[in-house]
Amino acid sequence: MKYIVLVGDGMSGRPLDELNGRTTLEVAERQYMDEITKRGRLGVATTIPKGMTAASDVANLSILGYDPKKYYSGRGPLEAVNIGVDLGKNDVAFRCNLITQADDKMIDYSAGHINTKEAKVLIEHVDSVLGNDRIKFYPGVSYRHLMVLKTVSPEEALKFSKIKCMPPHDIIGKSISKNLPQGEGEEALIALMDKSKGILGSNDINKVRIDLGENPANMIWLWGQGVMPTIPSFKDLYGISGSIISAVDLIKGIGKIIGLDVIDVPGATGYYDTNFKGKGEYALKSLENKDFVFVHVEAADEAGHNADIRAKITAIENFDKFVVGTIWEEFKGRGGFRIMLLPDHATPISCRTHTADPIPFVICGEGVEPDSACIFTETAAKASKFVIGQGHLLMEYLIRGRI
């Protein structure tokens, strides 16, 4: 049996006046998603447990079958695993965004989706000035980077892990000073972020970006911190081996921690221009010798954060045609498979950030009794009586056919 999970990050949303009360998913062309729905079972699931932040790490842990309330310890350590940073037991890993700020406002959480080459130079420069025996900055991809703080005890590590740090994409257009880290030890983090403005603001790369009309990477933003979690392997839980495909360090890091093979797809960027078709093709190739593949596509989520209606519709359509379509055309006439299709969470255009709204999902394939649903939309899913209140049970249903 082959098991396939296709995740359109942030693909679902809320009705928009600009779309006559429809969501971007409802407006988008969904040929293949609808075909799968006609032959599968449609429902709604809650991937963000009550009381937890609506974040991609939490949601994707749920989808992969891990209860976030039990296993989640922060975003930073998951990304550290993927970029090869070994964390000690008292190390706290922070996500470190390159952002654009001006007049005490969060202008851009991604510094204009700065390219990786430029970002690497900037983060290494920050590390040369602010790094020391306890603090180290590591370059990642585009605007997504890492800072590791070495603490002297589990108690100190816990103290820094508990500081409230705001995700930068949640405060677009809002005050920087009112959303800085809060909690015991906050002064150390705020000082680093404040000092980075002077270091980055005068950098030649940012001078060129400004001349070109691009948003400069003129500050670091620390958030999503935590210590290394202890998580059982996917094979131990479900008895099968598999692969994970994503352009995002966070998702790849989760895959590595749970023992999935991480597949890097040429041209996968985590943005609108990602290699959609390549992700579908590499997924099929991985299934030649693996039983499970998890394909994650970020583009629709980025469009939601950018409040770009057209870009989100296009991202959904590209996901449908080139990822879902590539895989469905190969499997639709065969037996011995199950496919689960879903967003990880909603990223509504109207609020430009993740929400904990229940998400639509569909499962089809061997042993799955189709229902009467024929379209993959939020409205159709809500009309279903198939409700999974705890998102980490989705994988149990996909693989074992029961909850």
C-alpha positions in Angstrom: 0.0 0.0 0.0 1.2 3.5 -0.9 0.2 6.5 1.3 0.3 10.0 0.0 -0.3 13.3 1.9 -0.6 16.5 -0.1 -0.5 19.7 1.9 -1.3 23.1 0.4 0.0 25.3 3.2 -2.5 28.0 4.2 -4.7 27.1 1.3 -8.1 27.5 3.0 -9.4 30.9 4.1 -12.6 32.9 4.7 -15.2 34.5 2.4 -14.1 37.7 0.8 -16.3 40.6 -0.4 -14.0 41.0 -3.4 -14.9 37.5 -4.4 -18.7 37.9 -3.8 -18.6 36.1 -0.5 -16.4 33.2 -1.7 -13.0 32.0 -0.5 -10.0 31.8 -2.7 -10.2 28.0 -2.6 -13.8 28.2 -3.8 -12.9 30.5 -6.7 -9.8 28.6 -7.9 -9.9 26.0 -10.6 -9.7 22.6 -8.7 -9.9 19.9 -11.3 -7.9 17.3 -9.6 -8.8 18.1 -6.0 -12.5 17.8 -7.0 -11.8 14.5 -8.8 -10.3 13.1 -5.6 -13.2 14.4 -3.6 -15.7 12.7 -5.9 -13.9 9.4 -5.2 -13.2 9.9 -1.6 -14.5 11.0 1.8 -14.6 14.7 2.7 -14.5 16.2 6.1 -13.2 18.8 8.5 -10.4 18.5 11.0 -8.9 20.7 13.7 -5.1 20.7 13.3 -4.5 23.4 15.9 -5.3 22.2 19.5 -7.2 24.6 21.7 -4.8 27.0 23.4 -2.0 26.6 21.0 -0.7 29.1 18.4 -2.0 28.6 14.8 1.4 27.8 13.4 2.7 25.6 10.6 4.9 23.5 12.9 1.9 22.7 15.2 -0.4 22.0 12.2 2.1 19.8 10.3 3.0 17.8 13.4 -0.8 17.1 13.8 -1.1 16.0 10.2 1.9 13.7 10.5 0.2 12.0 13.4 1.9 13.6 16.4 -0.1 15.3 19.2 1.4 18.8 19.4 0.4 19.1 23.1 2.6 16.2 23.8 5.5 16.7 21.3 5.8 20.3 20.4 8.6 22.3 22.0 9.1 25.2 19.6 9.8 26.0 15.9 13.5 26.9 16.2 14.8 23.4 17.1 12.9 21.8 14.2 14.6 24.1 11.8 17.9 23.6 13.5 17.7 19.9 12.7 17.3 20.5 9.0 20.2 22.9 8.6 22.5 20.5 10.5 22.8 22.4 13.8 23.4 20.1 16.7 21.7 21.4 19.8 22.9 20.6 23.3 20.4 19.8 26.0 20.5 23.4 27.3 20.6 25.1 23.9 17.6 27.2 22.9 17.0 27.7 19.2 15.2 30.7 17.9 13.8 31.4 14.5 15.5 34.5 13.2 13.7 36.4 10.4 15.3 39.1 8.4 12.6 41.8 8.4 11.9 45.3 7.1 11.0 47.9 9.8 10.4 51.6 9.5 9.0 54.2 11.9 8.5 51.6 14.6 6.3 49.5 12.2 6.7 46.0 10.9 6.7 46.7 7.2 7.7 43.3 5.8 8.2 40.0 7.7 10.4 38.6 4.9 12.5 41.7 3.8 11.0 41.5 0.4 11.5 37.7 0.2 15.2 38.4 0.1 17.2 35.9 -1.8 19.3 33.3 0.0 22.6 34.5 -1.3 22.2 38.1 0.0 20.6 36.8 3.2 23.5 34.5 3.9 26.0 37.5 3.7 23.8 39.5 6.1 23.3 36.8 8.7 27.0 36.0 8.7 27.8 39.7 9.2 25.3 39.8 12.1 27.0 36.8 13.6 30.5 38.3 13.3 29.3 41.3 15.3 26.8 39.9 17.8 27.9 36.2 18.0 30.0 35.0 20.9 30.6 31.9 23.0 26.9 31.7 23.9 25.2 33.1 20.8 25.5 31.9 17.3 23.6 32.9 14.1 23.1 30.3 11.3 22.0 31.2 7.7 19.0 29.4 6.3 16.8 30.0 3.2 15.6 33.4 2.1 14.4 35.4 5.1 14.3 32.3 7.4 17.4 31.9 9.7 18.4 30.6 13.1 19.9 31.9 16.3 21.1 29.4 19.0 21.5 30.6 22.6 23.6 28.3 24.9 22.3 28.4 28.4 24.0 27.0 31.5 21.1 24.9 33.0 17.8 23.4 32.1 16.2 26.1 34.3 17.8 28.9 32.2 16.8 27.1 29.0 13.2 26.9 30.2 13.3 30.6 31.2 14.2 31.6 27.6 11.8 29.1 26.1 8.9 30.7 28.0 9.5 34.3 26.8 6.6 35.4 24.7 7.9 36.2 21.2 5.5 37.4 18.5 5.6 35.8 15.0 6.5 38.7 12.6 3.8 37.8 10.1 1.2 38.3 12.8 2.1 42.0 13.3 2.4 43.4 9.8 1.8 47.1 9.9 1.8 47.1 13.7 4.2 48.6 16.3 7.6 47.1 16.7 8.1 48.4 20.2 4.7 47.1 21.4 5.4 43.6 20.2 8.9 42.9 21.4 9.7 39.8 23.5 8.1 39.8 26.9 9.1 37.7 29.9 12.0 37.0 32.2 15.2 37.4 30.1 13.5 39.6 27.5 16.2 42.3 27.8 18.9 40.0 26.2 16.7 39.3 23.1 15.5 42.9 22.7 19.1 44.1 22.9 20.2 41.8 20.1 17.3 42.8 17.9 17.9 46.5 18.5 21.6 46.2 17.8 20.9 44.5 14.5 19.3 47.6 13.1 22.6 49.5 13.2 24.5 46.5 11.8 22.1 45.9 8.9 21.0 49.4 8.1 24.3 50.5 6.7 25.2 47.3 4.9 25.9 47.7 1.2 23.5 45.0 0.2 20.6 46.9 1.8 21.8 50.2 0.1 21.5 48.4 -3.2 18.1 46.9 -2.3 16.8 50.4 -1.4 18.1 51.8 -4.7 16.3 49.1 -6.6 13.0 49.8 -4.7 13.2 46.6 -2.7 12.5 46.3 1.0 15.8 46.2 3.0 16.6 43.6 5.5 17.2 46.1 8.3 16.5 44.2 11.4 16.5 40.6 12.8 13.3 39.3 14.5 13.6 36.5 17.1 10.7 34.1 17.8 9.6 30.5 17.7 12.1 29.4 20.3 12.5 26.0 22.0 14.7 23.1 23.0 15.2 19.9 21.2 12.1 17.7 21.5 12.1 13.9 22.0 9.8 12.4 19.3 9.3 8.7 18.3 10.0 7.9 14.7 7.3 7.7 12.1 8.2 4.0 11.4 7.9 3.2 15.1 4.4 4.7 15.2 3.0 3.5 11.9 5.3 0.7 10.7 6.2 2.2 7.4 9.1 4.2 5.9 8.7 7.3 3.9 9.9 10.7 2.6 9.0 14.3 3.0 9.2 17.0 0.3 9.2 20.7 1.2 11.2 23.9 0.5 10.8 25.0 4.1 13.5 24.2 6.8 10.8 23.8 9.4 8.9 21.0 7.6 12.1 19.3 6.5 13.4 19.5 10.1 10.2 17.7 11.4 10.8 15.1 8.7 14.4 14.5 9.8 13.4 14.2 13.5 10.8 11.6 12.8 13.0 9.6 10.5 11.6 10.5 7.1 13.9 10.9 4.1 14.1 14.5 3.1 14.0 15.0 -0.6 15.3 18.3 -2.1 13.6 19.3 -5.3 15.5 21.5 -7.7 13.8 24.9 -8.0 11.7 24.5 -4.9 11.7 28.0 -3.3 8.9 28.1 -0.7 7.3 31.0 -2.7 5.1 31.6 -5.7 7.8 30.6 -8.1 8.4 27.2 -6.6 8.8 24.1 -8.8 5.3 22.7 -8.4 5.6 20.0 -11.0 9.0 18.9 -9.7 7.4 18.3 -6.3 4.8 16.0 -7.8 7.4 14.2 -10.0 9.9 13.7 -7.1 7.0 12.4 -4.9 6.2 9.7 -7.5 9.9 8.7 -7.8 10.2 8.4 -4.0 7.2 6.0 -4.0 9.1 3.6 -6.1 10.9 2.3 -3.0 9.0 4.0 -0.1 5.5 3.4 1.2 4.7 7.0 2.3 5.3 10.5 1.0 4.4 13.8 2.5 4.4 16.8 0.0 4.2 20.3 1.4 3.8 23.4 -0.8 4.1 26.8 0.8 3.0 29.2 -1.9 -0.7 29.8 -1.0 0.3 30.6 2.6 2.8 33.3 1.5 0.0 34.8 -0.7 -2.3 34.9 2.4 0.3 36.7 4.4 0.8 39.2 1.6 -3.0 39.7 1.3 -2.6 39.0 -2.5 -5.9 37.5 -3.7 -4.8 36.8 -7.2 -1.5 35.2 -6.1 -3.3 32.9 -3.7 -5.8 31.8 -6.3 -2.9 31.1 -8.7 -0.9 29.3 -6.1 -3.9 27.0 -5.3 -4.4 26.3 -9.0 -0.7 25.5 -9.5 -0.9 23.2 -6.6 -3.9 21.5 -8.0 -2.6 21.1 -11.6 1.1 20.4 -11.1 1.3 18.7 -7.7 -2.1 17.0 -7.2 -2.6 16.4 -10.9 0.8 14.9 -11.5 0.2 12.4 -8.7 -3.5 11.7 -9.3 -2.9 10.9 -13.0 -0.4 8.2 -12.0 -2.6 6.6 -9.3 -6.2 7.1 -10.3 -6.4 3.9 -12.4 -4.6 1.8 -9.9 -5.3 0.1 -6.6 -3.1 -0.2 -3.5 -3.0 3.5 -2.5 -4.6 6.1 -0.3 -4.3 9.9 -0.7 -5.0 12.5 1.9 -5.4 16.1 0.6 -5.6 19.1 2.8 -4.3 22.5 3.9 -2.4 22.5 7.2 -4.2 25.6 8.5 -6.1 28.5 7.1 -4.3 31.7 6.2 -7.2 34.1 5.4 -6.5 37.1 3.1 -8.6 39.2 5.5 -6.3 38.8 8.5 -3.0 38.0 6.8 -2.0 35.4 9.3 -2.7 31.8 10.4 -5.9 31.0 12.1 -7.1 27.9 14.0 -10.2 27.5 11.8 -11.1 23.8 11.1 -9.7 22.8 7.7 -11.2 20.7 4.9 -9.6 17.4 4.1 -10.4 14.5 1.8 -9.1 10.9 1.9 -9.6 8.5 -1.0 -8.3 5.2 -2.1 -8.4 1.5 -1.1 -10.8 0.8 1.7 -12.3 4.3 1.8 -16.0 4.5 1.2 -16.8 7.6 -1.0 -19.5 10.0 0.2 -21.7 12.3 -1.8 -19.3 15.2 -1.9 -18.0 16.4 -5.3 -16.1 19.6 -4.6 -13.2 20.4 -2.4 -14.1 23.6 -0.6 -14.5 24.8 3.0 -18.3 25.1 2.6 -18.7 21.5 1.2 -16.4 20.1 4.0 -18.5 21.9 6.7 -21.6 20.3 5.3 -20.0 16.9 5.9 -20.7 14.9 9.0 -17.1 13.6 9.0 -15.4 15.6 11.8 -12.0 14.9 13.3 -11.6 17.1 16.3 -8.0 16.1 17.0 -5.9 16.6 13.9 -3.2 14.1 14.9 -5.8 11.3 14.4 -5.9 12.0 10.6 -2.8 9.8 10.1 -4.4 7.0 12.0 -7.4 7.1 9.7 -5.3 7.3 6.6 -3.0 4.4 7.4 -5.2 2.1 9.5 -8.6 3.2 8.4 -9.8 3.9 11.9 -9.7 6.5 14.6 
